[in-house]
Amino acid sequence: MSDLRAVKKYAAQHDLFNRLHSIAADDAFVKSVANNWYGGRFEVVPNQRCGTWYCDPATSSEVYAYFKSTDGHMSHWDFNLRRSNLSFASYAAERGGLILVDSTRKGKRMPDGLSKTVPIWCAVINLAISLREKRGEEWDTQIYMPPQIVPATERSQIEARLQGWAESLERSTLPLPKLSKPLRPFFLHPSTSSPPFIADSVDFTPIMCLSASRWVNEGGDKIPSVTSVGLRKVGFEYVPGGGDDDELWARGLKPAVFHAHRGELLSAERDDLPALVDMIVGSSNSESTLSTRLDDMSVSSSAEFVGVPASHSRLALDVGSPSSPSSSSAWERSHISYVAIIRLDKCPKNIKHLITLQDGERYVLAVPSAKADGKAYSTALSELVAFAKELDGKRGIVIGSATPSDLDAAVKQCSSDAQINPFSAARIPSPIESRKDIIPLALVLLCALPSIADLPEETSVTKGTIADRLHSMVSLWPDGNPARAALKRVNEFLMGEGRR
């Protein structure tokens, strides 16, 4: 009988109908907090990645924030410079505070990302600013955590580490935000009976940490169990943290597509919902492909390129606007070589990764998976560095995502060169995937060929050098934080023989 109950529980938690109506209930709570508790005063920002399910794009901000729960897990507390969220701190200060939304499906009142990672982040930034700018005692540097959730013993262990994290941040190459007031977190959830009062004029910037889901494991929260389908009321089983693990239940549905079609989806009968989702996802993918083809008709201009680590560099990225546009002035070069990136999920042996397209000024680099084929990934890095050396400072280099026509040209060019065309299985990455692919490539060039950006030459590349140059780019494009496997291969390449 216990096995049967377990099967039923698993089925209910992964049921598409239950998930979407649970997410809708959480989204309604988020809107109620923003509008009824705070009268629309604070912008709503989803914590990537699951927070986007509970935040309707029509009523929430597009600003990027990613506070990882693992940075708040017991004995794994950390202020990670690769996830510094410094541009988010500046944005919060400009807006006079924000509501940051996330959830958890585990037996917790709040996710660790909100209850611990964000408080650590606030305190460390406040401390780092105090260290650099010699702020007085009125500058608040203490850490604020929800006492009902974080026990005093854990808080004291975290407090003991704050100074070290702040010193690391202050010494780093990351640009500290210009804050006139310290950051201070507050904590909200469905059982909050009396929301924190924030006066119109306060001596801090409030970060309202809002956990959207009800806590099913404990009494006290009113658990939604009835929803409307057309004119009928029907029951459903509420799933806390319904947006989690969407690869297991969502059938390809993404948060933005859900919110765009929520009326249609939430009015569908349970049995009709899977087919409807499949139709919407298929239509959305087709529209995305068409949009990509239309974008391909326009050529990127140098006004869209961002020099890294600064505008005087001969290396620029074409990966979208940085989170802090004012931090980098316009990059312009009269002669450039454009390296367009495609993903090569399956990589045959002994292929050439970098090929020249017909005009000789545009190239395609096929980037294998650093995790699945590290050797091929390192080969691609070697080809990129050799290519940059051959230019010998004569041209600027831009790295960006390939267009469909780039991929088509690469496939045609290689068809006559090999019996098996490796580019036929390549694909164009999404914008976020592109940033995650391109930043490690730029990192390799900046470290292997520092003269490309007028950086000092070093006899050996250290982990500190690599980290500093990585942080400068991730601070501009936070969602481009590379995968661990890619960074591992980059470190091995730069600290080994590969870069020579």
Summary of the structure (lengths in Angstrom):
residues: 500
radius of gyration: 24.7
end to end distance: 64.6
largest distance: 74.0
contacts: 1572
relative contact order: 0.10
helix: 46%
strand: 12%
